[in-house]
């Protein structure tokens, strides 16, 4: 059995594995947001709405594809979201509308998204989604770390 000098072994380690691309993959962030930019801009019409529930219902009837943006606004990477409360459990499909517009309005109200929009807490959903994507991508560091090692 060969013995190793622990100090020599440790001296070969780098101080960090973080290169410049380690922190955020902005190319991926922008690509993901660009894929839904049109739909986000359509949803921007709800910002500051005084009649948000009716405006939302009209919007999803005319442009049902805007629903695909909703999960990202909640930092979720799936097209279906299950939610339960005292009124029961519902699986919301944001790719193909599977519930009534009224039920989607319940989702928007109870998750706080209507509040975010109607009270003008944000000014632009494209910018907001870019921030959410950046936050979600920061979780990707564990994958990038593995590649850098």
VOVEXBA-851740 format. One record per atom (N, C-alpha, C): x, y, z; residue in one letter. Coordinates in steps of 0.02 Angstrom, whole numbers, padded with zeros to 5 digits, always signed. Layout:
N
XYZA
...
//
This chain:
149
+00042-00059+00000X
+00000+00000+00000X
+00045+00062+00000X
+00028+00108-00045X
+00066+00170-00051X
+00037+00223-00005X
+00080+00258+00029X
+00057+00313+00071X
+00061+00377+00031X
+00015+00421+00045X
+00014+00485+00011X
+00024+00541+00060X
+00055+00593+00036X
+00065+00653+00077X
+00002+00696+00071X
-00036+00700+00123X
-00099+00737+00124X
-00089+00810+00106X
-00036+00842+00128X
-00023+00912+00114X
-00009+00924+00040X
+00027+00878+00008X
+00039+00884-00064X
-00027+00877-00102X
-00068+00829-00081X
-00133+00819-00113X
-00176+00882-00108X
-00180+00911-00048X
-00220+00971-00038X
-00193+01031-00077X
-00128+01035-00085X
-00098+01092-00120X
-00119+01094-00194X
-00143+01039-00220X
-00166+01037-00290X
-00236+01062-00299X
-00272+01077-00246X
-00340+01101-00250X
-00341+01175-00270X
-00392+01194-00308X
-00402+01264-00325X
-00443+01296-00269X
-00440+01363-00264X
-00479+01398-00214X
-00554+01394-00228X
-00572+01387-00291X
-00642+01386-00310X
-00650+01352-00377X
-00709+01326-00390X
-00724+01298-00456X
-00764+01348-00498X
-00780+01405-00471X
-00825+01453-00504X
-00789+01493-00558X
-00806+01477-00621X
-00783+01520-00676X
-00837+01572-00687X
-00831+01613-00739X
-00879+01667-00749X
-00949+01643-00767X
-00953+01586-00799X
-01018+01559-00818X
-01052+01519-00763X
-01020+01512-00706X
-01046+01470-00652X
-01109+01499-00620X
-01114+01564-00616X
-01167+01595-00576X
-01235+01593-00609X
-01242+01621-00668X
-01306+01621-00703X
-01292+01611-00777X
-01332+01568-00809X
-01328+01558-00881X
-01379+01606-00913X
-01357+01668-00923X
-01403+01719-00949X
-01429+01703-01019X
-01390+01669-01058X
-01413+01649-01125X
-01476+01606-01119X
-01475+01559-01072X
-01533+01515-01060X
-01591+01555-01031X
-01577+01600-00985X
-01629+01642-00955X
-01665+01681-01010X
-01628+01715-01052X
-01658+01756-01105X
-01694+01713-01157X
-01667+01655-01172X
-01700+01610-01220X
-01768+01588-01192X
-01770+01570-01128X
-01833+01547-01097X
-01885+01603-01096X
-01864+01664-01080X
-01911+01720-01078X
-01933+01738-01149X
-01886+01737-01197X
-01904+01753-01266X
-01958+01706-01293X
-01957+01644-01269X
-02007+01595-01292X
-02078+01613-01272X
-02086+01655-01222X
-02154+01674-01199X
-02163+01750-01196X
-02119+01786-01229X
-02120+01860-01225X
-02186+01889-01251X
-02212+01863-01306X
-02275+01889-01334X
-02332+01880-01284X
-02336+01820-01257X
-02390+01805-01209X
-02383+01847-01146X
-02322+01858-01123X
-02311+01901-01064X
-02333+01972-01079X
-02318+01996-01138X
-02339+02064-01156X
-02415+02070-01161X
-02448+02017-01183X
-02521+02018-01183X
-02547+02022-01111X
-02517+01982-01067X
-02537+01985-00996X
-02521+02052-00964X
-02472+02088-00991X
-02456+02155-00965X
-02517+02201-00966X
-02565+02187-01010X
-02624+02229-01014X
-02666+02226-00951X
-02653+02176-00909X
-02691+02170-00846X
-02661+02212-00789X
-02601+02237-00799X
-02568+02275-00745X
-02608+02339-00733X
-02628+02348-00671X
-02667+02407-00651X
-02740+02402-00667X
-02764+02345-00692X
-02834+02338-00710X
-02880+02350-00651X
-02934+02386-00664X
-02984+02399-00612X
-03039+02346-00611X
-03039+02303-00662X
-03088+02249-00667X
-03051+02186-00690X
-03002+02166-00650X
-02954+02116-00671X
-02985+02048-00685X
-03034+02028-00647X
-03063+01962-00659X
-03098+01958-00727X
-03137+02009-00744X
-03169+02010-00810X
-03118+02018-00865X
-03068+02061-00854X
-03017+02071-00905X
-02976+02007-00916X
-02962+01971-00862X
-02925+01908-00868X
-02966+01856-00906X
-03030+01851-00890X
-03073+01803-00925X
-03077+01819-00999X
-03085+01882-01016X
-03087+01901-01087X
-03021+01884-01121X
-02967+01895-01086X
-02900+01882-01114X
-02889+01809-01128X
-02906+01765-01080X
-02893+01694-01090X
-02942+01663-01140X
-02999+01694-01149X
-03045+01670-01202X
-03018+01688-01271X
-02991+01748-01277X
-02966+01771-01341X
-02895+01744-01356X
-02854+01740-01303X
-02784+01717-01310X
-02769+01664-01258X
-02797+01603-01266X
-02786+01552-01214X
-02713+01533-01205X
-02671+01547-01254X
-02600+01530-01248X
-02564+01571-01194X
-02595+01624-01169X
-02562+01663-01115X
-02558+01622-01051X
-02600+01572-01045X
-02599+01531-00984X
-02531+01497-00973X
-02495+01483-01027X
-02431+01448-01019X
-02380+01489-00980X
-02391+01553-00973X
-02345+01597-00935X
-02356+01592-00859X
-02415+01573-00839X
-02434+01576-00768X
-02387+01537-00723X
-02370+01474-00739X
-02325+01438-00693X
-02258+01474-00681X
-02229+01503-00733X
-02165+01538-00724X
-02173+01596-00677X
-02230+01630-00679X
-02241+01687-00634X
-02241+01665-00560X
-02251+01600-00549X
-02248+01572-00482X
-02184+01532-00471X
-02137+01538-00517X
-02072+01503-00514X
-02082+01427-00515X
-02127+01404-00558X
-02141+01333-00566X
-02125+01314-00638X
-02090+01257-00647X
-02069+01235-00714X
-02112+01179-00742X
-02175+01177-00726X
-02218+01125-00752X
-02280+01156-00784X
-02315+01118-00825X
-02375+01145-00857X
-02438+01130-00817X
-02432+01090-00765X
-02489+01075-00721X
-02471+01092-00650X
-02518+01123-00615X
-02509+01140-00545X
-02570+01115-00507X
-02557+01078-00453X
-02611+01054-00410X
-02615+01101-00350X
-02676+01122-00333X
-02687+01165-00274X
-02748+01139-00237X
-02744+01142-00171X
-02798+01118-00129X
-02812+01169-00074X
-02875+01176-00057X
-02896+01216+00001X
-02963+01189+00025X
-02998+01228+00064X
-03062+01205+00092X
-03115+01192+00039X
-03106+01218-00020X
-03154+01208-00075X
-03138+01146-00116X
-03083+01112-00101X
-03064+01052-00137X
-02997+01059-00172X
-02979+01007-00209X
-02916+01006-00245X
-02928+01011-00319X
-02884+01048-00352X
-02890+01059-00424X
-02822+01052-00457X
-02821+01019-00514X
-02761+01016-00555X
-02772+01063-00614X
-02733+01117-00614X
-02738+01167-00667X
-02688+01151-00722X
-02713+01145-00783X
-02669+01134-00840X
-02660+01201-00875X
-02597+01221-00882X
-02583+01286-00912X
-02560+01281-00985X
-02562+01220-01011X
-02548+01210-01082X
-02614+01203-01120X
-02659+01164-01092X
-02726+01155-01121X
-02777+01165-01065X
-02813+01219-01070X
-02860+01238-01017X
-02908+01179-01003X
-02908+01156-00941X
-02949+01098-00923X
-03004+01115-00873X
-03005+01177-00849X
-03055+01199-00801X
-03089+01262-00829X
-03140+01283-00795X
-03177+01343-00818X
-03134+01406-00807X
-03149+01458-00845X
-03114+01521-00832X
-03123+01545-00760X
-03182+01532-00732X
-03194+01552-00662X
-03145+01517-00615X
-03130+01454-00628X
-03084+01418-00585X
-03012+01445-00593X
-02994+01464-00653X
-02928+01495-00663X
-02924+01563-00628X
-02980+01598-00625X
-02982+01661-00588X
-02972+01648-00513X
-03001+01594-00488X
-02989+01575-00418X
-02915+01564-00407X
-02883+01528-00453X
-02812+01514-00447X
-02772+01579-00445X
-02787+01624-00490X
-02751+01688-00494X
-02761+01729-00431X
-02821+01728-00404X
-02835+01767-00343X
-02799+01736-00283X
-02806+01670-00275X
-02780+01637-00215X
-02704+01630-00215X
-02673+01630-00273X
-02600+01628-00275X
-02569+01697-00266X
-02609+01749-00272X
-02583+01817-00265X
-02565+01850-00330X
-02573+01815-00386X
-02554+01845-00450X
-02599+01904-00469X
-02664+01899-00455X
-02707+01956-00469X
-02685+02017-00428X
-02668+02007-00366X
-02645+02062-00323X
-02582+02093-00352X
-02536+02052-00375X
-02474+02075-00405X
-02488+02121-00465X
-02537+02101-00505X
-02553+02138-00566X
-02598+02199-00554X
-02654+02189-00520X
-02702+02243-00514X
-02677+02299-00469X
-02635+02285-00421X
-02609+02337-00377X
-02543+02366-00402X
-02526+02350-00464X
-02469+02379-00498X
-02404+02370-00457X
-02398+02311-00426X
-02338+02296-00387X
-02278+02287-00433X
-02292+02265-00494X
-02240+02260-00545X
-02261+02303-00604X
-02212+02321-00646X
-02227+02364-00704X
-02225+02326-00770X
-02192+02268-00771X
-02182+02234-00834X
-02169+02160-00821X
-02211+02117-00849X
-02205+02045-00838X
-02144+02015-00872X
-02120+02046-00925X
-02059+02020-00958X
-02000+02028-00911X
-01994+02086-00880X
-01940+02098-00832X
-01948+02053-00771X
-02010+02047-00747X
-02024+02004-00689X
-02004+01931-00705X
-02025+01907-00764X
-02010+01838-00784X
-01934+01828-00792X
-01899+01878-00815X
-01826+01874-00821X
-01796+01864-00751X
-01822+01900-00703X
-01798+01892-00634X
-01813+01823-00606X
-01873+01798-00619X
-01891+01732-00596X
-01847+01679-00629X
-01837+01685-00694X
-01793+01638-00730X
-01722+01639-00702X
-01698+01699-00686X
-01631+01706-00658X
-01628+01669-00591X
-01679+01678-00550X
-01681+01642-00486X
-01684+01567-00495X
-01725+01545-00542X
-01729+01473-00555X
-01663+01446-00581X
-01629+01485-00623X
-01565+01463-00651X
-01510+01459-00598X
-01515+01501-00546X
-01464+01498-00494X
-01463+01430-00461X
-01520+01395-00463X
-01523+01327-00437X
-01483+01279-00481X
-01472+01299-00543X
-01434+01258-00589X
-01359+01255-00573X
-01337+01294-00526X
-01266+01294-00507X
-01243+01224-00488X
-01286+01186-00456X
-01265+01120-00435X
-01247+01077-00496X
-01283+01088-00551X
-01266+01051-00612X
-01203+01078-00644X
-01196+01144-00646X
-01136+01174-00674X
-01075+01155-00632X
-01084+01152-00567X
-01028+01134-00522X
-01002+01065-00538X
-01047+01019-00552X
-01027+00951-00569X
-00986+00948-00633X
-01005+00990-00682X
-00967+00992-00745X
-00899+01023-00734X
-00895+01074-00692X
-00832+01108-00681X
-00783+01065-00642X
-00810+01022-00600X
-00766+00978-00561X
-00734+00926-00607X
//
